[in-house]
Amino acid sequence: MKITKICCIGAGYVGGPTMAVIAKKNPNIKVTIVDINEERIAAWNDKDVSKLPIYEPGLAEIVEETRGKNLFFSTDIDETIRESEMIFISVNTPTKTYGKGKGMAADLKYVELCARNIAEVATTDKIVVEKSTLPVRTAQAIKSILHNTGNDVKFEILSNPEFLAEGTAIQDLLNPDRVLIGGESEDAIESLANVYGSWVPQDRILRTNVWSSELSKLTANAFLAQRISSINAISELCEHTEANVNEVAKAIGMDSRIGPKFLNASIGFGGSCFQKDILNLVYIARSYGLNAVADYWEQVIILNDHQKRRFSDHLISTLYNTVSGKKIAMLGWAFKKDTNDTRESAAIYVADHLLNEQAHIAVYDPKVNSKKVQGDLNYLNTRSAEENNELVTSFDEPYETAKDAHAIAIMTEWDEFKTYDWQKIYDNMKKPAFIFDGRNILNKTEMETIGFEYSSIGK
């Protein structure tokens, strides 16, 4: 089937960038992203592309180039489904907070709602593409819903997981390591392969069965997160043996069998995928009685939680075992640089721990506003929104954030943090002035020469 119209259900961190690049590379295909969130769609349609709901380097330029030509954003979900030949499901699949599998299994209610909506309104044959990260055999459930509509419409189900790293998503899409397409119908697979083939070399487009495709996504994220937890485990050992984790990481990373990527010791990983996908993998393993497999992968999460708690405990103990009433400046709230995504950010949990000790938190992040900071803390439901609002203040620039602070905690590895006038920051802080570098981005000697009491991970 030659694809001329694509619908993507879900205007989030995956759907938005992916469809923007598909539209850029396929000017003859009409690409429409739909979402029930009117405010989000309005933001995507804002004439000022700096106000897009998602920050990703390079995204605004592509949206500006394609929007209104062959890239569209709409809340008219039903009509867009009806007119499209290919439909991507790119909705949120959070970890369940209720019922069976609570705290581990993926919540598939939004995926099921999409499938039922497609089944209800489709009047012509469709290719339905899983773009959300889903458990193995979810395609079977979608297929069951779509094939029992009774309206003689034929649906082909494909799995096409994303392998994007936020902050580099556009470059990852423009030059992917691989595109993975799983399915039963060779014709449907080739229809999607032709869309990607307009810019991706054919040897990077992998064809598999649906289940291999679904499991590959979970496994890729689990392996990456495992590397982070592994080096973070070594970072704690380094601190007790006077080894330097950066030197250890460089030494092992030069081994061609290991490689240097994902070996930066830090306060821990965040984002929407790593923890959720590992928990999902753990749940699947346990559901098949594979407890040793489940325990192995769950330890990656346990170590990550330990690293965040270890960081905040160290901060408290260094500040003479109390942060009550003290101002702690947190530089960075997003889970990593070059994104405004805060899901599972280490900053949220460290701040929550410090707030439990009655600290006053000042936050600055180049791309995260105060509304989001407050929302993240309120979501934890540890204390009232009024308390969070009283104890946590967001600032628009770093110098005021750090003014009169007892300590600074570097929570996100934003490049701009390296360029600040740290002497000016030091002069306006309480003395002694402490820096806790949770991302290992500052130079210890330089900070100590200024006068800071400097701590970092694994040194």
N, C-alpha and C positions, 0 to 999 in steps of 0.2 A: 504493500500500500504506500503510495506517495503521500506524505504528510504535508498538508497546507495550513492546517489550523491546530494549534496546541492550546490546551487549557491546563493551568496549574492551580490546584486547590491548596491555598496556603501561601501567604505573602510574607514569610518569615526569613530567617537567616539562610535557609537552604533554597527555598523557592525563588526568592527575589534575585540573588546573584546568579543562580543557575539559569533561570529563564532569560535574564538580561543578556548573558553571554550567548545563549542559544539564538536569541533574536538578532544579536549583532552578527553572528556568523551565518545566519540563515535569513537573509533579507526577504526571501520569497515566502517565508512562513509567518503567519499571523500568530503571535504568542500573547495570550491573555492570562494574567494572574488574578485570581479571584479570592476573596476572603470575606467572612461575615463581619469582620471588624471594620466599620466604616471610617473610624479615625485613622487606622493604619493605611487604608486605601487612599484616603485623602492626603496623607503625608507622602505616599508614593507619587501622587499626582501633583504635589506642590510645585509651582514654577521654580521655586528656589531649591535646587537639588541638594543644597547643604542641609536641608531639613528632612531628608529621607529618613525613614524610621530605623534604618540600619546603616551604621558606618563601616565601610570596608574600603581600603585604598583602591582607587580605580573604578569603583562601582558608580559613583555619581556621573562620571564622564560617559560611561556606557549608557546609562539610563537617559541622560540628556541627548545622546546621539540617536537612540532608537525609539524613545517614548513618543507616541502619537503617530509613528510611521508603521512599525510592525510589532511594537511592544505596548501593551495596554494593561491598565489596572482597573478592576471593576468589582462591584458587589453583586452584580447580576450573575449569580452562580449557575442557575438553571439554564438560562439561555446560552451561556458560554459552553456548558457541558453539551447541550444539544448540537451546537454547530461545530464542535471540535471532533477530529478523528482520533487524537491521542490526548489522554488525560493523565497528568501527573498528580499523585496524591502526596502532598508535602506538608502534612499537618503535624502538630506536636504529638509526641508519644511519650509522655512523662512516666516516671515510675509510679506505680499504683500507691495511693494513700488510703486504700480501703480494701476490705474483703480478702479473698484468697490471693496470695502473692503480694500482700501489702508490704511496701518497702523494698521490693525486688523486681517483681514482674512489670512489664511494660503495660501501661494503660492504653488499650486499643479502642476506646470508645469513639474517639474522633475519626479514626480510620474506618471503623464500621459505619459511622454516620455518613461519611463520604461515599462509601460503597453503596449504601442504601439510597442515597440521593442520586447517584449515577444511575442505579437500576431503575429508579422511579421515573426519571425524566428523559433518559436516552431513547431515541427513536431510530437511530442507525448504529451500525457496528462500530465498536470502539476498541482501541488498545489502551488498557489501563496500566499505568506504570507506578510501582511502589518506589517512592523517593524517600519517604520517611524511613528512619531506622527501625526495623521491625524484627520480632522474634522469628526464628525458623518456623516455616509452615504457615505463616500468616497469609501468604498468597492463596493457600488452599481455602482459608476462611473467606477471603474476598471473592474468590472464584465461586464458592458455594452461594454467596449472597447474589452475585451478578447473574449466575446461571439459573436462578429460580425466580426470575421476574415474570415469566409467562408471556412475555411480549415478543418473543422470537428474535430479539436483538442478540448478536453474537459478540462476546467479549473475550479478548486475549489478555492475559495477565503477565506482566513482566516485572522483574525485580531489577532496579537500577540504583543501587545505593550510592550515596555521595561519600567522597573521601576528602572533603575540604578541611583545611585548617583555617579557622577564623583569623583574620589579620592578613592572610595571603590567599583568600578564597578566589579572587579574580585571577591571579596568576596560576593558581591550582587548576582553575577551570580552563584557562587559555592554553595551558601546557600540562595536561594531566599525566601522572605516572601510568595510569590505566583507567579505562572506562569499563565497568563490569555490567553486563546485561545477562540476566538469567530468565529463561522462559521455556515453554514447551513448543510454541509455534515458531518455526524457522522464519516464516514470512514476517511475523510481528517483530522478532528480534532484528531482522535486517532493516525493517522500517525505522526503528530507533537508531540502529547502527548508522544508517544513512544520514540521520540528523546530525549525529556527532561527527560523522565522517567528513563533513564540510570543513573541518579544521583539525581533527584528531587522526593521526596515522592509523591505518587499519591494524597494524601489529600491536597497537595499544588498546584495541577494543576487544575485550575478552568475552566470549560466549560460554555460558555454563547453564546447568539446570537451575531452577528457581531456588532450591534449598541451599545449594553451594553459594549462590550469590548472597542470600540473606545471612548465612553464617559467616561469610567472609567479612562483612562489615563489622559485626560484633567482634570477631577475632582480631581484626586490624586494630581497632581501638583498644582492645584488651592488651595486645602486645605493646602498643605505644605507652599506655599507662603503666604497664609493668616495668618498663625501662625507667620511667620517672620515679616510681616507688623504690626501685632497686638502688638507684644512685642516691636517693634520699635516705635510705637505710644506711648506706655507706657513709653519708654525710655525718650522721650521728656518731658513728664509730670514729670518723676522722677527728671530731671535736674532743674525743677522749684519748686520742693517741698522738695528737699534734701533727697529724697528717693534714694535707690540704686537698679538699675534695676536687678542686679545679685541676690540680696536678694529676690526681688519680684518674679523673674523667678523661683528661687529655691522653694519658698513657694507655688506658684501655681502649679509647676511641680510635687510636691509631692501628689497632688490630683490625685487619680487613674483615675478619669474621664478625666483628662487633659493630664498628663504625661509630662516628661521633655524634649522631643525631639523638636528641631526647636524653642527653646525659648532663643537662644543666641542673645541678642541685638547687632546690628552691623550697619555698614554703608549701608547695604541693600543687597538684593539678586541679583545674576546675573546668568550667564549660558544661554544655548541655549533654555531651556524648559520653565521655570516658566513664564517669561513675555509673550513669544510667545503663550503659551497654554492658559493663562488667556485672552489675547486679542482675541484669537480664540473663547474662550467660550463666551466672551462679544459679538462678532460679530454674533455668532450663536443665542444667546438669542435675540439680536436686530432684526435679520432676521425673527424671529417668533413673533415680537412685544412684547417681554417680557422685557420691558424697566427697570422695577424695579430690575429684576434679573441681567440685564446687568450693571446697575449703581452700584449694590452691589459689583460685582466682579471687576469692573473697579477701584473702590476705593483702592483695594489692590495695583494696579500699581501706582496710584496717590501718595499713601503714600510712596511707595518705591522710587519714583523719588524725593519726598520731603525730604526723609532722606539723599539722596546723596547731594542734594543742601544745606541742612542744615549743613552738615559736612564741605563742602567747604566754606560756608559763615562764619561759626564759625572760621575756620582757618584764613580767611582773616581778620576778625574783631579782632582776638587775636593778629595778627601781625600788630597791630596799623593801621588797615583799609587799608593797601596796601601791595601787594606782588610784585609790579612792580620791576623787576630787582633782586629779591631775589631768592635764590636757595632753592627749596623745594625737599627734598629727599623722594621718594615714595618707600617703601619697599613692594613689591608684585604688580603684574599686573594681574595674573590669577584670575578668579572670586572666586576661593576657593583653599585651599591647596591640594597638591598631584595630580594636573592636570596641563597641559599646555594649557588648554582651556581658552580663554579670552573673549569669546562671552558674550556681555552684562555685562562685568565686571564693577563694580562700579569705579574702578581705571580710566577707560577711561573717564568717564564723570566728575569725580572730576578733573582730569588733564586738560580736555578741559575747564572747568570753570576757573581754575587757569591760564591757558594760555591766556584766554581772558582778564585776569587782568595783563598780561605781566610778569608772573612769569617764572623762568627758572626751568625746571623739570629734576631731576636726578632719574633714575629708576633702581632698582635691583629686579629681580625675579629669583629664582633658575632654573626655567624651561622655561622661556619666553625670547626670544632673541630680539635684537634691531629691526630687520626687522619686527617682529610681532607687537612690540609697535608702530612703525611708521605707519604700515599698519592700525592698529586699529584707530589711530588718523586721518589719511588721509581719512578713510572711512566716518568719520563724515562730512567731507567737510566743516569744519568751517573756515579753513585757508589753505594756500597753503602748499604743501609738503615741499617746501623749508623752510617755516617758522617753521613748525613742526620739521624739521631736525635741525634747528638752535637753537630752544628753548628747545628741549628734547634730553637728552643724556642717553644712557643705559650703565650700568657698569656690570662687571663680579663678583664683590664682594661688600659687604655692606659698608666696612669702607671708601673706596674711594667715594662711592655713597654719604655718609653723610658728607664728608670732606667739611668744609666751608659752610655747609647748615645752613639756618636760622631755619628750622623746618624739622621734620621727620613726615611723615604720614604712618601709618601701614595700608596697604590696603588689605592684604591677610594674613590668619592666619597660615602661614607656621611655623611648630614647631621649625625650626632652629632659628627663630627670637628671641626666648626666651633664647637662649644659647649664644648670642653675648656678647662681652666685652663692655658693655654699657658705662663704665667709659671712655674707649678709644674713643668711638664714641663721647661722650660728650666733651672731651678735644679738639677735632678737629673741633667742630662746632662754629658758631657765637654765641655770648652771647647777651641776654639770649637765651638759647637753648630750643626749644619747641618740644614736642612729642604729636601728635594727634593720639591716638590709636583707629582706626576705627574698630578693631576686639576684643577689650577688652582682649588682651592676655598678657599684661605686668602688673607687680605689681606696683601700684601707689606709695606706700611708698618707694619701692626700687628706683624708677626713681627719686622721689623728693629728696631722700637722696643723690643721685649722684649730683643733681643740676638742673635737668630738670624741666621745666614748663610743667606739664603733664595734658592732657585732654583725656577723653574717652567718650564712649557712655552711657548715662543714669546714670551717677554718679555725 
